[in-house]
Amino acid sequence: YYDYSLVAVIVLLTCFGLIMLYSTSSYMAQINYGSDMYFFKKQAIISVACIIMALIISRLNYRILNRFSTALYVAALVLMALVKTPLGQSSHGAQRWLNLGPVQFQPAELAKIAVIVCLPYMIVHMGKKVRTLKGCMVLAVVGGGLALAAYVFTDNLSTAIIIFCITAGLIFVAHPDIKIFIIIAGVVIALAVIGVIFLNATVSVDGSGSFRLRRIMVWLHPEEYADSWGYQTIQALYAIGSGGFFGRGLGNSIQKMGFIPESHNDMIFSVICEELGLFGAVLTIIMFILLIYRCTVLAINSGDRFGGLIAVGVMAHIAVQVLINISVVTNTIPPTGVPLPFISYGGSSIFFLLLEMGLMFAVARQIKPGR
């Protein structure tokens, strides 16, 4: 069995991402680097190479990952710890990259792969023990350990949240009783709402305090900080609002001309809304829904539990990251740095995403015809 629908969605998203990347970055690339295709060329080369890599991985038996799950987990921890050493590299005020000669990447991205592989391996070998409180706590500690490491070593709260959500999703699928998860989710949401109400009533943004606290206050009152911390959010909302139903037209964005900082990265969805309008935004979301749906189909029809849980982990990763990115761009949640999968600029992001897609193809190939 070969999932041609999944292949079509991935190729479509990658090509659409390259088109939007060129449209979004060409103006600033021409000004800063003397070539309007500076970012496009780099992303296109990496994308083609990673698609070939995904096709090669799809020919392998994913069950061999059982042998390397522990090593992958340890490698992710070690590489994230190295970010705090001289090998770490800073960019835009954050030290999250690792510089190993000609290779520069974010090791926190590897941690996502590690949790997607290690937790399914543990769940399969724990058997019925996963239904106990102790079993769930062990899984939560293993996945939470990677999330904590991502936050401590790379100061990347958004990646830590994604890893934690992947962990929660895998435990949720493996555990037969959903009542516990509903209660926990209700308590967490209630505490978050109470915290936001308290902050809104008692705290104001000034030049001091935690930058994460400032982000929450900017989320609550972006118009009050349009010239400072809320500038990017306000400009993104301007882009979304000016797009209308069908947009200004591909390449005709105004906000990408230096108004939205780094518009080709995390805020690229706002330019999609401006150039293609609500129509283009909905089509983009539909493509991601199709991708998540195909991952769900593979998870349900997988030949074994290990492969099915890997598919669940990949599905949870894509779903959470898309949800966070679009929510940040539309100011539905406090701002945080999460790229839009397959569309935002970034070599590390596209490499590890297509690595996950290669695992999805490998899982699909183990499904017997007619299953």
C-alpha positions in Angstrom: 0.0 0.0 0.0 1.3 3.5 -0.9 -0.6 6.5 0.3 -0.7 8.7 -2.9 -3.1 11.1 -1.2 -0.6 11.8 1.5 2.1 12.3 -1.2 -0.1 14.7 -3.1 -0.9 16.8 0.0 2.8 17.0 1.1 3.9 18.0 -2.4 1.1 20.5 -2.7 1.9 22.1 0.7 5.6 22.2 -0.1 5.1 23.9 -3.5 2.6 26.3 -2.1 5.0 27.1 0.7 7.8 27.9 -1.8 5.4 30.1 -3.8 4.3 32.1 -0.7 7.9 32.2 0.6 9.1 33.9 -2.7 6.1 36.2 -2.7 6.7 37.2 1.0 10.5 37.5 1.1 11.4 38.8 -2.4 11.2 42.5 -1.5 13.3 42.3 1.6 15.7 39.8 0.1 16.4 42.2 -2.8 17.1 45.0 -0.4 19.2 43.1 2.1 20.9 40.5 -0.1 20.7 41.9 -3.6 18.7 38.9 -4.9 14.9 38.5 -4.7 15.4 34.7 -4.7 17.8 34.5 -1.8 15.5 32.8 0.6 13.6 31.0 -2.1 16.7 29.3 -3.5 17.9 28.1 -0.1 14.4 26.7 0.9 13.9 25.1 -2.6 17.2 23.3 -2.5 16.6 22.0 1.1 13.0 21.0 0.2 14.0 19.0 -2.8 16.8 17.2 -0.9 14.5 16.5 2.0 11.7 15.1 -0.2 14.3 12.7 -1.7 15.3 11.8 1.8 11.7 11.1 2.8 11.3 8.8 -0.2 14.4 6.9 0.8 13.2 6.6 4.4 9.8 5.3 3.1 11.6 2.2 1.7 12.9 1.3 5.1 11.2 -0.8 7.8 10.3 1.7 10.6 10.4 -1.1 13.2 14.2 -0.9 13.2 13.7 2.3 15.2 13.0 0.1 18.2 16.7 -0.5 18.5 17.6 3.2 18.5 14.8 4.8 20.5 16.9 5.2 23.6 19.9 6.5 21.7 17.7 9.0 19.9 16.3 10.2 23.2 19.7 10.6 24.7 21.0 12.3 21.6 18.2 14.9 21.7 19.0 15.7 25.3 22.8 16.0 24.7 22.4 18.1 21.6 20.0 20.5 23.3 22.4 20.8 26.3 25.2 21.7 23.8 23.2 24.8 22.9 24.4 26.4 26.2 28.1 25.7 25.2 30.2 27.7 22.7 28.8 25.5 20.0 25.4 27.3 20.4 24.5 30.1 18.1 22.3 33.1 18.7 19.8 34.6 16.3 17.2 37.3 16.9 18.0 37.4 20.6 17.6 33.7 21.2 20.3 31.0 21.5 18.5 28.0 20.1 20.8 26.8 17.2 23.7 24.4 17.2 26.6 25.1 15.0 28.5 21.9 14.0 30.8 23.1 11.2 28.8 23.5 8.0 25.6 22.3 9.7 23.4 24.6 11.7 20.1 23.4 13.1 17.8 23.6 16.1 18.2 20.4 18.2 14.8 21.1 19.8 13.4 19.9 16.4 15.1 16.5 17.0 13.4 16.3 20.4 10.0 16.2 18.6 11.2 13.2 16.6 12.6 11.6 19.7 9.3 11.8 21.6 7.4 10.5 18.5 9.6 7.4 18.4 10.4 6.8 22.1 6.9 7.0 23.6 5.3 4.5 21.1 8.2 2.1 21.8 7.6 2.4 25.6 3.8 2.1 25.2 4.1 -1.1 23.1 6.5 -2.7 25.6 4.5 -1.7 28.7 1.5 -3.5 27.4 -1.4 -3.4 29.9 0.7 -1.4 32.4 0.0 1.7 30.3 -3.5 1.6 31.7 -2.3 2.2 35.3 -1.6 5.5 36.9 2.1 4.5 37.3 2.4 3.7 33.6 0.9 7.0 32.6 3.2 8.9 35.0 6.3 7.1 33.6 5.3 8.2 30.0 4.6 11.7 31.2 8.0 12.0 32.9 9.8 10.7 29.8 8.0 13.1 27.4 8.0 15.9 29.9 11.7 15.5 30.4 12.3 16.4 26.7 9.9 19.3 27.0 11.6 20.6 30.1 15.0 20.2 28.4 13.8 22.2 25.4 12.7 25.0 27.7 15.8 25.0 30.0 18.6 24.5 27.4 17.1 26.3 24.4 14.7 28.7 26.2 12.1 27.6 23.7 8.7 27.5 25.5 6.7 27.0 22.3 8.7 23.8 21.4 8.3 22.6 24.9 4.5 23.0 24.7 4.5 21.1 21.4 6.5 18.2 22.8 4.2 18.1 25.9 1.1 18.1 23.6 2.5 15.2 21.6 3.2 13.3 24.8 -0.4 14.0 26.1 -1.8 12.9 22.7 0.0 9.6 22.7 -1.0 8.8 26.3 -4.5 9.8 25.5 -4.7 7.4 22.6 -3.0 4.6 24.5 -5.1 4.9 27.7 -8.6 3.5 27.5 -10.3 5.9 30.0 -10.8 9.4 28.7 -12.6 10.8 31.7 -9.3 11.5 33.5 -8.0 13.5 30.5 -11.3 15.5 30.3 -11.0 16.4 34.0 -7.3 17.4 33.7 -8.0 19.5 30.6 -10.9 21.2 32.3 -8.8 22.1 35.4 -5.9 23.4 33.2 -8.3 25.6 31.1 -10.0 26.9 34.2 -6.7 27.8 35.8 -5.5 29.5 32.6 -8.7 31.6 32.4 -8.4 32.6 36.1 -4.7 33.6 35.5 -5.4 35.7 32.5 -8.3 37.5 34.3 -6.0 38.2 37.3 -3.2 39.5 35.1 -5.6 41.7 33.1 -6.9 43.2 36.3 -3.7 43.7 38.2 -0.7 44.0 35.9 0.3 46.5 33.2 3.1 46.3 30.8 6.1 48.5 31.4 9.8 48.2 30.7 10.5 45.7 33.4 9.4 42.2 34.2 9.3 38.9 32.3 9.0 39.2 28.5 6.5 36.3 28.6 4.3 38.4 30.9 4.6 41.3 28.5 3.5 38.9 25.7 0.3 38.1 27.6 -0.5 41.7 28.2 0.2 42.5 24.5 -2.2 39.7 23.6 -4.9 41.2 25.8 -4.4 44.8 24.7 -2.3 44.9 21.4 -3.6 48.3 20.3 -2.0 49.9 23.5 1.5 48.7 22.5 1.3 49.1 18.7 4.6 51.0 18.7 6.6 48.6 20.9 6.0 44.9 21.9 2.7 44.6 20.0 4.0 46.0 16.7 4.3 42.7 14.9 0.9 41.5 16.1 -0.8 44.8 15.0 0.9 44.7 11.5 -0.2 41.1 11.1 -3.8 42.0 11.9 -3.6 44.9 9.4 -2.5 42.4 6.8 -5.3 40.0 7.6 -8.0 42.7 7.7 -6.9 44.3 4.4 -7.0 41.0 2.5 -10.8 40.8 2.4 -12.4 37.7 0.8 -10.1 37.2 -2.2 -7.1 39.3 -1.2 -5.0 41.9 -2.9 -3.6 39.3 -5.3 -0.5 37.1 -5.2 2.6 39.3 -4.8 0.7 42.5 -4.0 1.1 42.5 -0.2 2.0 45.8 1.3 2.7 44.6 4.9 5.5 42.4 3.7 7.5 45.4 2.6 9.2 45.8 6.0 6.1 46.4 8.1 5.8 42.9 9.4 9.2 41.9 10.9 10.5 38.5 9.5 7.2 38.1 7.6 8.6 35.0 5.7 9.0 33.2 9.0 6.3 32.7 11.7 4.0 35.5 10.4 3.7 34.2 6.8 0.1 33.2 7.3 -0.8 36.9 7.7 0.6 37.6 4.2 -1.3 34.6 2.8 -4.5 36.3 4.2 -3.5 39.6 2.7 -2.6 38.4 -0.8 -5.1 35.5 -1.1 -7.8 36.7 1.3 -10.1 34.6 3.4 -10.5 32.2 0.4 -6.7 31.4 0.4 -6.6 31.1 4.2 -9.4 28.6 4.2 -7.8 26.6 1.4 -4.5 26.5 3.4 -6.3 25.3 6.5 -8.1 22.6 4.4 -4.7 21.3 3.1 -3.6 20.9 6.6 -6.8 19.2 7.6 -6.3 16.7 4.7 -2.8 16.1 5.9 -4.0 15.4 9.5 -6.8 13.2 8.1 -4.4 11.0 6.1 -2.2 10.6 9.2 -5.3 9.5 11.1 -6.2 7.0 8.4 -2.7 5.5 8.6 -2.8 5.4 12.4 -6.1 3.5 12.3 -5.1 1.0 9.6 -1.5 0.5 10.6 -0.2 -3.0 10.6 1.0 -2.8 14.3 0.6 -0.7 17.3 4.1 0.8 17.1 3.5 2.2 13.6 0.0 3.4 14.5 1.3 5.3 17.5 4.1 6.9 15.4 1.4 8.1 13.0 -0.5 9.5 16.0 2.6 11.4 17.2 3.2 12.9 13.8 -0.5 13.8 13.5 -0.4 15.5 17.0 2.8 17.4 16.0 1.3 18.8 12.8 -2.1 19.6 14.3 -0.7 21.4 17.4 1.9 23.4 15.5 -0.6 24.6 12.8 -3.1 25.5 15.5 -0.5 27.5 17.6 0.9 29.3 14.5 -2.5 30.4 13.1 -3.7 31.3 16.6 -0.7 33.5 17.2 -1.0 35.3 13.9 -4.7 36.0 14.5 -3.9 37.0 18.1 -6.1 34.3 19.5 -3.3 33.3 21.9 -0.3 35.1 23.3 2.5 35.5 20.7 5.2 32.8 20.5 7.6 31.7 17.8 6.2 28.6 16.0 6.7 28.2 12.2 3.8 27.2 9.9 4.7 23.7 8.8 5.9 23.3 5.2 5.3 27.1 4.5 7.4 29.2 6.9 11.1 29.7 6.0 13.6 27.5 7.9 15.9 24.6 7.0 15.6 22.8 10.4 11.8 22.9 10.3 11.4 21.5 6.8 14.1 18.9 7.3 12.5 17.3 10.4 9.0 17.7 9.0 9.8 15.7 5.9 11.7 13.2 8.0 8.5 12.6 9.9 6.6 12.3 6.5 9.2 9.7 5.5 8.2 7.7 8.6 4.6 8.1 7.7 5.3 6.6 4.2 7.2 3.8 5.9 4.2 3.1 8.1 1.9 3.2 5.1 4.0 0.7 3.2 3.5 -1.9 6.0 -0.3 -1.8 5.6 -1.7 -4.8 3.7 -3.9 -4.1 0.7 -7.6 -4.2 1.4 -7.0 -3.5 5.1 
